[in-house]
Amino acid sequence: MKTNYLIIANWKLNPQTTVEAKKIFTGIKKVSTKLKNVSTVICVPYVYLSDLKKLASKKCILGVQDIAVPTEGAHTGLVSASMVKKFGVTYTIVGHSEVRARGENDATVRAKVTTAVTNGLVPVICVGEQARDTQGFFWHTIKEQVITAIGNLPRKSLEQIVIAYEPVWAIGKDAPRPATPAECFEVVLFIRKVISDIFSPADAHNVQVLYGGSVTPKDALGFIEHGGVDGYLVGHESLLPKHFDTILINTENYANTQKTKTIKK
Ligand code: PEP
C-alpha cells in the first residue's frame, strides 16, 4: 500500500497581485512543511515565480501550469522549461483541458512531456473525457491521450511523470458535480492497464495517478480511499489556504492511520 501522497494546487489565472500570491503560498506552506506523508506542489502563474522562489521549500514545491515545446528562439509569448527551472520549479502541468480547449492536441502534449522530462521537470499530464457517452467512446479518448503522451518515453522516465485524471465535465466552480470515487476508480484502473500494456504491471503500479475536478475538503479523501489515486490536482479550492490546508491535513492523517494498520498486521 502506498502511503506517500502528492497534492498539487493549480492556481490558474489567479491571484491578481504578488501580495496575495505570497499570502496564499505562505498559508499553505505553514501546514505543508509539517507533513511527512504528503508532498505539496503549487503551480503558479509565471509572474510570481521570482517572489515565490524565496518561499518555496522541499515540502512546498513550485510548479508551473504549462511550458513551451521549444527551449529557445523566435517563439513570441512562450516560456521554456529551462527558464522556469532557474526559479526552482520542479513540476509543470501539461495538457490541461483549459489549454487543450485553446487548441492543444495530443501530439503537442507528447512534445511537451518530452521537453519537460528532458529538462528535468516532472510533467503532470492531464487526461480526461469531455463527457461520458453511453457507448463508451470516452474510454478510447482517455486511452489515446495516455498512449500518445507517454508511449514513446524511455521506461526509466516513468519515475519522473505524474498523470492526473481530470474529467472535463467535473472541472471548475460551475461543474454540476465532481466525479464519484467509483467513477474515478474505474478510470484509474483503466489508465494503469494502458500503462501496463505499454510498459509493465510494475511500472503501471508505480506511476503516480491523481484525481482532479472540483475537489473540496469534504470529498477529497474519498478519492484516495475509494478512487485508487495517489493524490489530487486541486483548482479553485487551492486559492483558499484554510480549505487547501484541510485537504492536506486530512490526507496526512489518513496516511498515518494506514501506516499504523500496516505495522499491526
Ligand atoms: C483543474 O482545473 O485542474 C481543477 C482541478 O480545477 P477545479 O478544482 O477548480 O475543478
Residues whose N, C-alpha, C, O or C-beta is under 5 A from the ligand:
A	BS01	PEP	N10 A170 I171 G172 K173 G212 G213 S214 V215 L233 V234 G235 H236
